[in-house]
Amino acid sequence: MQKISLIEIFLIEFILFSLLWLWDDYIGSMITIVFSFIFFFILAISLIVEIIEQSKVPRWYFSFMAVSIFAPIAAAFIFIYFVGAEFEWLSLP
């Protein structure tokens, strides 16, 4: 089985989050915020446990988690840059 590189993982996640942002900016923004925080806290806890316990978690896990934090944020910034920060769900009816 061929190993997927971090760049490929980033591109896959970036495309998925970009499609969410294009489909609906509300869902894209909420999922971006939630997933970024979830991945960040999992990475933080994993790093703390690794420092304390030396559990020998593979290095690619930490890299994967860092990419999973950065990909949705990058998709959000690209979407906001091209479309603008005028979201439909923030406008008054």
Disulfide bonds with the S-S distance in Angstrom:
none
